[in-house]
Structures are given as C-alpha cells and as structure tokens.
Amino acid sequence: MPPVTEVFREAHRLRKHLRELQKEIDLGPRVLKGRQDDLDEERQAHKDHHDSITRLKLKQREDEGSLKQTDTRLAKLEEQLIGISVQKEYDAKKSEIAQARAKKADLEDAILATMTEIEERTTAIPAIEKKWADAQAAFAEFQRQAADRLEMLKNDLAASKMALAKVEEGIPEDIRPRYEKFVKAHGPEAMAQVKGKTCMGCRTDLTDQKLIELRRGEFMQCPTCGKILFTINEPTVAVAEE
C-alpha cells in the first residue's frame, strides 16, 4: 500500500478533477439557455421582418383606399367650384380643393415610400431566410456537441468517483474520521501540497523535522492552517564524486 501522503496527493487531484467536472456539468444548462435565448432573438428578428412586410402591405392598401376617396372628393369639389358666383364661397371652396390636393400628394408620396420599402424588404428575404436557417443549424450542432460533451463528462465523473473511492481505501482507519470531516467542510482544499518547505495552503514553512516526517510518508496536518499535507516527488540532484 502506498504511503498515506501519496494517497492524499491522489485524493486531492481526483477531488479537484471531480469539482471541475461537476462545475462544467452544472454550467451546461445556463450555457444552453444563453444559446436558446440567442436563437429566440434570431427567430423574433425573422418573424419581425416578415411581419413588417405584412404591415407595410396593409398600410399601402389603406393609403390607396384613402387616395381613392380623396380623388373622388377632389373631383366633387372641382365640380362644385364651377357653379359658385360668390367670391367668399369661391375662395373657401378653392381652399378645400387645395387641402384635398395636398392630402392627395401626401398620400401618393406615402404610397411610393411604402412600395419602395416593401421592395427593399422583399429583396432582403433570401438573406433573412439564410440567417435564420444558419442560426437553427448552429443551435442544432451546439445541442449535439453539448449532449456528447455531457455524456463524456458524466462518464468521467462516474469513473473518477470510483477511482477516488479506491484511492481512499488506503487511508488508515485512525486518520479517516479527520480526513472525512475536513473534506466534507473544505472539499479539495482540505489538503495542501508542500513545495520545498512551504505549505501552499497558507504559505508558511515547515520545520526541517516536520518536512523529514512528511517525506517519510507520515500523516501530517499543517501546524498553521490545519490542512492535510502531501508532497510531490521532487527530482534529486546527483552530487558528482571528486
């Protein structure tokens, strides 16, 4: 059985890995929601474009109806002008005719502008349809990749949990309660690597004696922060004989 410090080193690695796996799994629905919101925006833009053409065509029909009514009224006013002999009445009728002609001109301009906009928006339909189709295809591909990634993550999660359980079998029974209490409270941060002489959990140095005991594989908690300590095998430097 490997020294207990090696067990803690591997448990630390696996617990960090499990945490990252779970974090990515938990993040998945939020990422999917963001992509769904993007697709919904594209769907709305696609719908708005077609709806705008429908509204413009309706406006054109309404303006054409108003133009027809204005033409009829203008013709009637011009007929009435012929039989008027009183100057005041004649001037009033001329004013009505001028207003009707101005309204007719405004309607004709509005109809022309609407027809131009309808033509522009109709011309843009192929590009709008392509953009919408591309958005749907991109979302479908994202869903496919996300499903594959999720399956891989879950498989990795299950395998890593099994590996962790196997590794933790190497923890002596007299140490296990403290270990389980710490990891329950702190997760992977219950353990800390010692680099050189320094605890990476609190950046304080161990005494030489503590370092020797740790490297012998003895169970040890940092005197300062209380984390369970482990080391990583460091290469030894050979001293050349004289």
RAVEN-V423674 format. One record per helix or strand of 2 or more residues. SS is the DSSP state (H for helix, E for strand). FROM is the first residue (numbers start at 1). LEN is the number of residues. If there is no record, write none. Layout:
SS&FROM&LEN, SS&FROM&LEN
This chain:
H&4&79, H&87&37, H&125&44, H&173&18, E&191&5, E&198&2, H&208&8, E&228&4
